[in-house]
Amino acid sequence: MDDLDQLKALWQSTESTVDKPDAQASDNAIDKYQRSVRRSNILSTVFMSGTIIFLISLMFIYS
């Protein structure tokens, strides 16, 4: 258990890569890209749902 506490203390004392400017910029770019992908996924889901509902309604109207 003492070894685990030492390992935890060592892990918490190491320098974080997020504090570096290059890492921060790349993290921001990744976040921006993920938001863009998430937005695209939501929009495609909405439009595909509308298209499917429209096609199903056409099947019921013309059957």
PyMOL Python script that loads the backbone (N, CA, C, O; Angstrom):
from pymol import cmd

cmd.read_pdbstr("""\
ATOM      1  N   MET A   1       0.824  -1.193   0.000  1.00  0.00           N
ATOM      2  CA  MET A   1       0.000   0.000   0.000  1.00  0.00           C
ATOM      3  C   MET A   1       0.866   1.253   0.000  1.00  0.00           C
ATOM      4  O   MET A   1       0.512   2.271  -0.596  1.00  0.00           O
ATOM      5  N   ASP A   2       2.009   1.161   0.682  1.00  0.00           N
ATOM      6  CA  ASP A   2       2.924   2.296   0.722  1.00  0.00           C
ATOM      7  C   ASP A   2       3.487   2.576  -0.671  1.00  0.00           C
ATOM      8  O   ASP A   2       3.673   3.731  -1.054  1.00  0.00           O
ATOM      9  N   ASP A   3       3.757   1.503  -1.427  1.00  0.00           N
ATOM     10  CA  ASP A   3       4.250   1.681  -2.794  1.00  0.00           C
ATOM     11  C   ASP A   3       3.212   2.386  -3.659  1.00  0.00           C
ATOM     12  O   ASP A   3       3.553   3.224  -4.494  1.00  0.00           O
ATOM     13  N   LEU A   4       1.964   2.047  -3.455  1.00  0.00           N
ATOM     14  CA  LEU A   4       0.892   2.685  -4.214  1.00  0.00           C
ATOM     15  C   LEU A   4       0.797   4.169  -3.889  1.00  0.00           C
ATOM     16  O   LEU A   4       0.580   4.989  -4.781  1.00  0.00           O
ATOM     17  N   ASP A   5       0.959   4.517  -2.615  1.00  0.00           N
ATOM     18  CA  ASP A   5       0.931   5.929  -2.226  1.00  0.00           C
ATOM     19  C   ASP A   5       2.109   6.690  -2.826  1.00  0.00           C
ATOM     20  O   ASP A   5       1.960   7.834  -3.254  1.00  0.00           O
ATOM     21  N   GLN A   6       3.280   6.055  -2.859  1.00  0.00           N
ATOM     22  CA  GLN A   6       4.446   6.699  -3.457  1.00  0.00           C
ATOM     23  C   GLN A   6       4.248   6.900  -4.953  1.00  0.00           C
ATOM     24  O   GLN A   6       4.600   7.946  -5.498  1.00  0.00           O
ATOM     25  N   LEU A   7       3.686   5.899  -5.609  1.00  0.00           N
ATOM     26  CA  LEU A   7       3.428   6.001  -7.041  1.00  0.00           C
ATOM     27  C   LEU A   7       2.409   7.101  -7.332  1.00  0.00           C
ATOM     28  O   LEU A   7       2.555   7.846  -8.301  1.00  0.00           O
ATOM     29  N   LYS A   8       1.388   7.202  -6.503  1.00  0.00           N
ATOM     30  CA  LYS A   8       0.378   8.244  -6.671  1.00  0.00           C
ATOM     31  C   LYS A   8       0.996   9.624  -6.473  1.00  0.00           C
ATOM     32  O   LYS A   8       0.695  10.549  -7.229  1.00  0.00           O
ATOM     33  N   ALA A   9       1.847   9.772  -5.477  1.00  0.00           N
ATOM     34  CA  ALA A   9       2.511  11.055  -5.230  1.00  0.00           C
ATOM     35  C   ALA A   9       3.428  11.421  -6.391  1.00  0.00           C
ATOM     36  O   ALA A   9       3.485  12.582  -6.797  1.00  0.00           O
ATOM     37  N   LEU A  10       4.142  10.442  -6.924  1.00  0.00           N
ATOM     38  CA  LEU A  10       5.023  10.687  -8.060  1.00  0.00           C
ATOM     39  C   LEU A  10       4.211  11.085  -9.284  1.00  0.00           C
ATOM     40  O   LEU A  10       4.589  12.003 -10.013  1.00  0.00           O
ATOM     41  N   TRP A  11       3.095  10.396  -9.511  1.00  0.00           N
ATOM     42  CA  TRP A  11       2.254  10.674 -10.671  1.00  0.00           C
ATOM     43  C   TRP A  11       1.656  12.079 -10.580  1.00  0.00           C
ATOM     44  O   TRP A  11       1.570  12.780 -11.589  1.00  0.00           O
ATOM     45  N   GLN A  12       1.245  12.491  -9.390  1.00  0.00           N
ATOM     46  CA  GLN A  12       0.649  13.811  -9.224  1.00  0.00           C
ATOM     47  C   GLN A  12       1.694  14.921  -9.269  1.00  0.00           C
ATOM     48  O   GLN A  12       1.354  16.074  -9.531  1.00  0.00           O
ATOM     49  N   SER A  13       2.948  14.593  -9.019  1.00  0.00           N
ATOM     50  CA  SER A  13       3.974  15.622  -9.012  1.00  0.00           C
ATOM     51  C   SER A  13       4.586  15.843 -10.389  1.00  0.00           C
ATOM     52  O   SER A  13       5.298  16.828 -10.586  1.00  0.00           O
ATOM     53  N   THR A  14       4.329  14.956 -11.346  1.00  0.00           N
ATOM     54  CA  THR A  14       4.919  15.123 -12.674  1.00  0.00           C
ATOM     55  C   THR A  14       4.245  16.272 -13.396  1.00  0.00           C
ATOM     56  O   THR A  14       3.089  16.604 -13.137  1.00  0.00           O
ATOM     57  N   GLU A  15       5.002  16.875 -14.316  1.00  0.00           N
ATOM     58  CA  GLU A  15       4.509  18.037 -15.047  1.00  0.00           C
ATOM     59  C   GLU A  15       3.431  17.611 -16.039  1.00  0.00           C
ATOM     60  O   GLU A  15       3.573  16.608 -16.739  1.00  0.00           O
ATOM     61  N   SER A  16       2.386  18.367 -16.087  1.00  0.00           N
ATOM     62  CA  SER A  16       1.292  18.095 -17.019  1.00  0.00           C
ATOM     63  C   SER A  16       1.648  18.652 -18.389  1.00  0.00           C
ATOM     64  O   SER A  16       2.257  19.717 -18.492  1.00  0.00           O
ATOM     65  N   THR A  17       1.268  17.930 -19.446  1.00  0.00           N
ATOM     66  CA  THR A  17       1.559  18.400 -20.800  1.00  0.00           C
ATOM     67  C   THR A  17       0.599  19.496 -21.234  1.00  0.00           C
ATOM     68  O   THR A  17       0.860  20.186 -22.219  1.00  0.00           O
ATOM     69  N   VAL A  18      -0.506  19.669 -20.517  1.00  0.00           N
ATOM     70  CA  VAL A  18      -1.484  20.684 -20.899  1.00  0.00           C
ATOM     71  C   VAL A  18      -0.958  22.086 -20.611  1.00  0.00           C
ATOM     72  O   VAL A  18      -1.426  23.051 -21.213  1.00  0.00           O
ATOM     73  N   ASP A  19      -0.001  22.214 -19.707  1.00  0.00           N
ATOM     74  CA  ASP A  19       0.541  23.523 -19.362  1.00  0.00           C
ATOM     75  C   ASP A  19       1.426  24.098 -20.462  1.00  0.00           C
ATOM     76  O   ASP A  19       1.705  25.297 -20.462  1.00  0.00           O
ATOM     77  N   LYS A  20       1.870  23.266 -21.395  1.00  0.00           N
ATOM     78  CA  LYS A  20       2.741  23.736 -22.466  1.00  0.00           C
ATOM     79  C   LYS A  20       1.895  24.406 -23.545  1.00  0.00           C
ATOM     80  O   LYS A  20       0.788  23.946 -23.827  1.00  0.00           O
ATOM     81  N   PRO A  21       2.390  25.482 -24.154  1.00  0.00           N
ATOM     82  CA  PRO A  21       1.593  26.205 -25.157  1.00  0.00           C
ATOM     83  C   PRO A  21       1.245  25.350 -26.374  1.00  0.00           C
ATOM     84  O   PRO A  21       0.126  25.424 -26.881  1.00  0.00           O
ATOM     85  N   ASP A  22       2.194  24.540 -26.846  1.00  0.00           N
ATOM     86  CA  ASP A  22       1.923  23.710 -28.020  1.00  0.00           C
ATOM     87  C   ASP A  22       0.853  22.676 -27.719  1.00  0.00           C
ATOM     88  O   ASP A  22      -0.024  22.416 -28.543  1.00  0.00           O
ATOM     89  N   ALA A  23       0.928  22.092 -26.541  1.00  0.00           N
ATOM     90  CA  ALA A  23      -0.073  21.094 -26.159  1.00  0.00           C
ATOM     91  C   ALA A  23      -1.432  21.752 -25.984  1.00  0.00           C
ATOM     92  O   ALA A  23      -2.457  21.171 -26.343  1.00  0.00           O
ATOM     93  N   GLN A  24      -1.445  22.955 -25.437  1.00  0.00           N
ATOM     94  CA  GLN A  24      -2.711  23.670 -25.256  1.00  0.00           C
ATOM     95  C   GLN A  24      -3.333  23.998 -26.609  1.00  0.00           C
ATOM     96  O   GLN A  24      -4.545  23.870 -26.785  1.00  0.00           O
ATOM     97  N   ALA A  25      -2.513  24.417 -27.556  1.00  0.00           N
ATOM     98  CA  ALA A  25      -3.030  24.749 -28.887  1.00  0.00           C
ATOM     99  C   ALA A  25      -3.572  23.512 -29.584  1.00  0.00           C
ATOM    100  O   ALA A  25      -4.618  23.568 -30.231  1.00  0.00           O
ATOM    101  N   SER A  26      -2.864  22.395 -29.455  1.00  0.00           N
ATOM    102  CA  SER A  26      -3.350  21.173 -30.101  1.00  0.00           C
ATOM    103  C   SER A  26      -4.604  20.658 -29.405  1.00  0.00           C
ATOM    104  O   SER A  26      -5.495  20.121 -30.064  1.00  0.00           O
ATOM    105  N   ASP A  27      -4.690  20.813 -28.087  1.00  0.00           N
ATOM    106  CA  ASP A  27      -5.917  20.429 -27.379  1.00  0.00           C
ATOM    107  C   ASP A  27      -7.096  21.276 -27.843  1.00  0.00           C
ATOM    108  O   ASP A  27      -8.200  20.763 -28.030  1.00  0.00           O
ATOM    109  N   ASN A  28      -6.862  22.567 -28.028  1.00  0.00           N
ATOM    110  CA  ASN A  28      -7.930  23.446 -28.512  1.00  0.00           C
ATOM    111  C   ASN A  28      -8.353  23.069 -29.922  1.00  0.00           C
ATOM    112  O   ASN A  28      -9.542  23.094 -30.242  1.00  0.00           O
ATOM    113  N   ALA A  29      -7.386  22.720 -30.772  1.00  0.00           N
ATOM    114  CA  ALA A  29      -7.715  22.317 -32.139  1.00  0.00           C
ATOM    115  C   ALA A  29      -8.504  21.011 -32.148  1.00  0.00           C
ATOM    116  O   ALA A  29      -9.441  20.850 -32.929  1.00  0.00           O
ATOM    117  N   ILE A  30      -8.120  20.086 -31.282  1.00  0.00           N
ATOM    118  CA  ILE A  30      -8.842  18.814 -31.193  1.00  0.00           C
ATOM    119  C   ILE A  30     -10.260  19.050 -30.698  1.00  0.00           C
ATOM    120  O   ILE A  30     -11.203  18.466 -31.232  1.00  0.00           O
ATOM    121  N   ASP A  31     -10.427  19.899 -29.684  1.00  0.00           N
ATOM    122  CA  ASP A  31     -11.766  20.209 -29.171  1.00  0.00           C
ATOM    123  C   ASP A  31     -12.637  20.855 -30.246  1.00  0.00           C
ATOM    124  O   ASP A  31     -13.817  20.529 -30.378  1.00  0.00           O
ATOM    125  N   LYS A  32     -12.046  21.773 -31.012  1.00  0.00           N
ATOM    126  CA  LYS A  32     -12.795  22.435 -32.078  1.00  0.00           C
ATOM    127  C   LYS A  32     -13.233  21.424 -33.131  1.00  0.00           C
ATOM    128  O   LYS A  32     -14.368  21.469 -33.603  1.00  0.00           O
ATOM    129  N   TYR A  33     -12.338  20.515 -33.499  1.00  0.00           N
ATOM    130  CA  TYR A  33     -12.677  19.495 -34.495  1.00  0.00           C
ATOM    131  C   TYR A  33     -13.754  18.556 -33.965  1.00  0.00           C
ATOM    132  O   TYR A  33     -14.659  18.174 -34.707  1.00  0.00           O
ATOM    133  N   GLN A  34     -13.667  18.180 -32.693  1.00  0.00           N
ATOM    134  CA  GLN A  34     -14.675  17.292 -32.111  1.00  0.00           C
ATOM    135  C   GLN A  34     -16.041  17.967 -32.071  1.00  0.00           C
ATOM    136  O   GLN A  34     -17.056  17.313 -32.310  1.00  0.00           O
ATOM    137  N   ARG A  35     -16.083  19.258 -31.774  1.00  0.00           N
ATOM    138  CA  ARG A  35     -17.362  19.979 -31.802  1.00  0.00           C
ATOM    139  C   ARG A  35     -17.933  20.015 -33.211  1.00  0.00           C
ATOM    140  O   ARG A  35     -19.141  19.871 -33.405  1.00  0.00           O
ATOM    141  N   SER A  36     -17.055  20.208 -34.199  1.00  0.00           N
ATOM    142  CA  SER A  36     -17.504  20.232 -35.588  1.00  0.00           C
ATOM    143  C   SER A  36     -18.074  18.881 -36.005  1.00  0.00           C
ATOM    144  O   SER A  36     -19.112  18.815 -36.663  1.00  0.00           O
ATOM    145  N   VAL A  37     -17.399  17.814 -35.624  1.00  0.00           N
ATOM    146  CA  VAL A  37     -17.878  16.472 -35.960  1.00  0.00           C
ATOM    147  C   VAL A  37     -19.191  16.190 -35.247  1.00  0.00           C
ATOM    148  O   VAL A  37     -20.109  15.631 -35.848  1.00  0.00           O
ATOM    149  N   ARG A  38     -19.295  16.562 -33.989  1.00  0.00           N
ATOM    150  CA  ARG A  38     -20.527  16.343 -33.230  1.00  0.00           C
ATOM    151  C   ARG A  38     -21.691  17.108 -33.862  1.00  0.00           C
ATOM    152  O   ARG A  38     -22.798  16.582 -33.974  1.00  0.00           O
ATOM    153  N   ARG A  39     -21.436  18.349 -34.275  1.00  0.00           N
ATOM    154  CA  ARG A  39     -22.472  19.158 -34.919  1.00  0.00           C
ATOM    155  C   ARG A  39     -22.902  18.517 -36.238  1.00  0.00           C
ATOM    156  O   ARG A  39     -24.092  18.470 -36.549  1.00  0.00           O
ATOM    157  N   SER A  40     -21.946  18.028 -37.003  1.00  0.00           N
ATOM    158  CA  SER A  40     -22.271  17.363 -38.271  1.00  0.00           C
ATOM    159  C   SER A  40     -23.079  16.101 -38.036  1.00  0.00           C
ATOM    160  O   SER A  40     -24.013  15.811 -38.784  1.00  0.00           O
ATOM    161  N   ASN A  41     -22.729  15.352 -37.010  1.00  0.00           N
ATOM    162  CA  ASN A  41     -23.479  14.130 -36.705  1.00  0.00           C
ATOM    163  C   ASN A  41     -24.915  14.445 -36.314  1.00  0.00           C
ATOM    164  O   ASN A  41     -25.839  13.742 -36.724  1.00  0.00           O
ATOM    165  N   ILE A  42     -25.107  15.489 -35.531  1.00  0.00           N
ATOM    166  CA  ILE A  42     -26.464  15.858 -35.119  1.00  0.00           C
ATOM    167  C   ILE A  42     -27.281  16.312 -36.322  1.00  0.00           C
ATOM    168  O   ILE A  42     -28.435  15.914 -36.480  1.00  0.00           O
ATOM    169  N   LEU A  43     -26.680  17.148 -37.172  1.00  0.00           N
ATOM    170  CA  LEU A  43     -27.400  17.622 -38.348  1.00  0.00           C
ATOM    171  C   LEU A  43     -27.751  16.481 -39.291  1.00  0.00           C
ATOM    172  O   LEU A  43     -28.863  16.433 -39.816  1.00  0.00           O
ATOM    173  N   SER A  44     -26.823  15.568 -39.512  1.00  0.00           N
ATOM    174  CA  SER A  44     -27.114  14.445 -40.408  1.00  0.00           C
ATOM    175  C   SER A  44     -28.193  13.545 -39.824  1.00  0.00           C
ATOM    176  O   SER A  44     -29.023  13.016 -40.564  1.00  0.00           O
ATOM    177  N   THR A  45     -28.193  13.365 -38.519  1.00  0.00           N
ATOM    178  CA  THR A  45     -29.237  12.557 -37.882  1.00  0.00           C
ATOM    179  C   THR A  45     -30.604  13.207 -38.048  1.00  0.00           C
ATOM    180  O   THR A  45     -31.584  12.524 -38.343  1.00  0.00           O
ATOM    181  N   VAL A  46     -30.674  14.512 -37.863  1.00  0.00           N
ATOM    182  CA  VAL A  46     -31.946  15.224 -38.009  1.00  0.00           C
ATOM    183  C   VAL A  46     -32.458  15.126 -39.442  1.00  0.00           C
ATOM    184  O   VAL A  46     -33.632  14.829 -39.665  1.00  0.00           O
ATOM    185  N   PHE A  47     -31.583  15.376 -40.411  1.00  0.00           N
ATOM    186  CA  PHE A  47     -32.021  15.343 -41.804  1.00  0.00           C
ATOM    187  C   PHE A  47     -32.373  13.933 -42.260  1.00  0.00           C
ATOM    188  O   PHE A  47     -33.328  13.751 -43.014  1.00  0.00           O
ATOM    189  N   MET A  48     -31.619  12.936 -41.816  1.00  0.00           N
ATOM    190  CA  MET A  48     -31.946  11.559 -42.197  1.00  0.00           C
ATOM    191  C   MET A  48     -33.260  11.124 -41.568  1.00  0.00           C
ATOM    192  O   MET A  48     -34.039  10.411 -42.201  1.00  0.00           O
ATOM    193  N   SER A  49     -33.519  11.536 -40.341  1.00  0.00           N
ATOM    194  CA  SER A  49     -34.798  11.198 -39.703  1.00  0.00           C
ATOM    195  C   SER A  49     -35.952  11.829 -40.469  1.00  0.00           C
ATOM    196  O   SER A  49     -36.975  11.182 -40.695  1.00  0.00           O
ATOM    197  N   GLY A  50     -35.797  13.071 -40.865  1.00  0.00           N
ATOM    198  CA  GLY A  50     -36.830  13.733 -41.653  1.00  0.00           C
ATOM    199  C   GLY A  50     -37.057  13.049 -42.984  1.00  0.00           C
ATOM    200  O   GLY A  50     -38.200  12.890 -43.414  1.00  0.00           O
ATOM    201  N   THR A  51     -35.982  12.642 -43.643  1.00  0.00           N
ATOM    202  CA  THR A  51     -36.101  11.948 -44.925  1.00  0.00           C
ATOM    203  C   THR A  51     -36.807  10.613 -44.765  1.00  0.00           C
ATOM    204  O   THR A  51     -37.659  10.260 -45.581  1.00  0.00           O
ATOM    205  N   ILE A  52     -36.467   9.875 -43.734  1.00  0.00           N
ATOM    206  CA  ILE A  52     -37.093   8.568 -43.502  1.00  0.00           C
ATOM    207  C   ILE A  52     -38.575   8.735 -43.195  1.00  0.00           C
ATOM    208  O   ILE A  52     -39.401   7.975 -43.702  1.00  0.00           O
ATOM    209  N   ILE A  53     -38.918   9.711 -42.379  1.00  0.00           N
ATOM    210  CA  ILE A  53     -40.334   9.956 -42.065  1.00  0.00           C
ATOM    211  C   ILE A  53     -41.091  10.351 -43.329  1.00  0.00           C
ATOM    212  O   ILE A  53     -42.220   9.906 -43.540  1.00  0.00           O
ATOM    213  N   PHE A  54     -40.482  11.179 -44.166  1.00  0.00           N
ATOM    214  CA  PHE A  54     -41.111  11.577 -45.421  1.00  0.00           C
ATOM    215  C   PHE A  54     -41.333  10.377 -46.333  1.00  0.00           C
ATOM    216  O   PHE A  54     -42.411  10.242 -46.911  1.00  0.00           O
ATOM    217  N   LEU A  55     -40.349   9.509 -46.475  1.00  0.00           N
ATOM    218  CA  LEU A  55     -40.498   8.334 -47.342  1.00  0.00           C
ATOM    219  C   LEU A  55     -41.546   7.370 -46.804  1.00  0.00           C
ATOM    220  O   LEU A  55     -42.317   6.803 -47.578  1.00  0.00           O
ATOM    221  N   ILE A  56     -41.584   7.180 -45.505  1.00  0.00           N
ATOM    222  CA  ILE A  56     -42.596   6.291 -44.913  1.00  0.00           C
ATOM    223  C   ILE A  56     -43.991   6.879 -45.115  1.00  0.00           C
ATOM    224  O   ILE A  56     -44.941   6.148 -45.394  1.00  0.00           O
ATOM    225  N   SER A  57     -44.114   8.198 -44.975  1.00  0.00           N
ATOM    226  CA  SER A  57     -45.430   8.814 -45.200  1.00  0.00           C
ATOM    227  C   SER A  57     -45.853   8.661 -46.656  1.00  0.00           C
ATOM    228  O   SER A  57     -47.038   8.468 -46.930  1.00  0.00           O
ATOM    229  N   LEU A  58     -44.913   8.743 -47.597  1.00  0.00           N
ATOM    230  CA  LEU A  58     -45.249   8.516 -49.006  1.00  0.00           C
ATOM    231  C   LEU A  58     -45.714   7.082 -49.233  1.00  0.00           C
ATOM    232  O   LEU A  58     -46.629   6.844 -50.021  1.00  0.00           O
ATOM    233  N   MET A  59     -45.088   6.127 -48.549  1.00  0.00           N
ATOM    234  CA  MET A  59     -45.511   4.729 -48.689  1.00  0.00           C
ATOM    235  C   MET A  59     -46.953   4.562 -48.229  1.00  0.00           C
ATOM    236  O   MET A  59     -47.721   3.845 -48.871  1.00  0.00           O
ATOM    237  N   PHE A  60     -47.338   5.209 -47.132  1.00  0.00           N
ATOM    238  CA  PHE A  60     -48.704   5.070 -46.632  1.00  0.00           C
ATOM    239  C   PHE A  60     -49.702   5.844 -47.494  1.00  0.00           C
ATOM    240  O   PHE A  60     -50.845   5.416 -47.654  1.00  0.00           O
ATOM    241  N   ILE A  61     -49.283   6.964 -48.041  1.00  0.00           N
ATOM    242  CA  ILE A  61     -50.194   7.760 -48.862  1.00  0.00           C
ATOM    243  C   ILE A  61     -50.512   7.037 -50.171  1.00  0.00           C
ATOM    244  O   ILE A  61     -51.667   6.999 -50.595  1.00  0.00           O
ATOM    245  N   TYR A  62     -49.495   6.467 -50.808  1.00  0.00           N
ATOM    246  CA  TYR A  62     -49.675   5.885 -52.137  1.00  0.00           C
ATOM    247  C   TYR A  62     -49.873   4.382 -52.122  1.00  0.00           C
ATOM    248  O   TYR A  62     -49.818   3.757 -53.181  1.00  0.00           O
ATOM    249  N   SER A  63     -50.101   3.778 -50.971  1.00  0.00           N
ATOM    250  CA  SER A  63     -50.330   2.327 -50.956  1.00  0.00           C
ATOM    251  C   SER A  63     -51.801   1.983 -51.009  1.00  0.00           C
ATOM    252  O   SER A  63     -52.161   0.806 -51.004  1.00  0.00           O
TER     253      SER A  63
END
""", "prot")
cmd.dss("prot")
cmd.show_as("cartoon", "prot")
cmd.util.cbc("prot")
cmd.orient("prot")
